[in-house]
Amino acid sequence: MQLNMYVNTFGDYLKHIFKESIHKISLDADFTCPNRDGTLGRGGCTFCNAKSFVTNSHQKPIREQILSNRNSKSNKFLAYFQAYTNTYAELQILKKYYDEAINSADVVGICVGTRPDCLSDEVLALLASYVKRGYEVWLELGLQTAFDETLDLINRHHHFCDYVNTVHRAHDYGINICTHLIIGLPGEELIHNLTTLQLVIDEGVQALKLHQLHIVKGSIMAKQYEQGKIQVYELPEYAQIAAKLIQNTPKDILFARVGASVMDDSLIAPSWSTKRWPCINAITEILSKTGAQGSAIGDSFNYSDFYK
């Protein structure tokens, strides 16, 4: 069984657009974050140690990173500015890095990961200029949850209203949105995940990324986990929740990821996160037996009484 038999995947979307497989290259442009440099806070989000999510390419020129991380199985690539907040710099600096990526050989577009509260109209206009030139452009917003109390608990220093504002402005500029959601945040259960999903869908989104909560070395959550203050899902639990979210998502929305993995020794828990395929296979099996993407839309779930 393959996931794309039951899910509208981002990979299939790209293959349809470009008539071939597109490889996404993760980049580190040495940006920081307002939640680390003291502008909003210090120490970052409680789950965060961004080095666990990117390759060891820190401070290398963007073009060199692209060349060294090209997949020989692909002929075209998306440049993914992934580490930390990739719109948090002066406009001319952002343009320099984005241009360097766009102008690299065989790069057909860029994906820019950032916080919902770090996008000026000038940056959105810059991203829109690449759209107008025919490049594939995706703004990846790390929302994680729509519940402000959880966002406060994990030290995000933004609220859901910041996400809503940015999504509306980005859509006015014609920019596609991929929203990141974390399953398993402290104090949250399935009802929170379903509510966040529905609120994100209601505001308009083109793609989603689902992540299980990771506990990584160097994060605030690492200490909380060691003290028994937080827990993580085992694979069967996570797969059930992820499948339920997929089944409650309209078929036209893409899934760029249904689970994440940590490929180095920074991972503390859950141990099953070291590999991609067990998670993908577990979710695929559930969907094959209980229904594909969109199959649960119209069920009795109503978040309006729960989310106030």
Helices and strands as residue ranges (DSSP letters): G 3-5, H 10-18, E 22-27, G 50-53, H 62-68, E 76-81, H 91-102, E 107-114, H 121-132, E 136-144, H 148-153, H 160-172, E 176-183, H 190-203, E 207-212, E 215-216, H 220-226, H 235-247, E 254-257, E 267-269, G 271-274, H 277-290
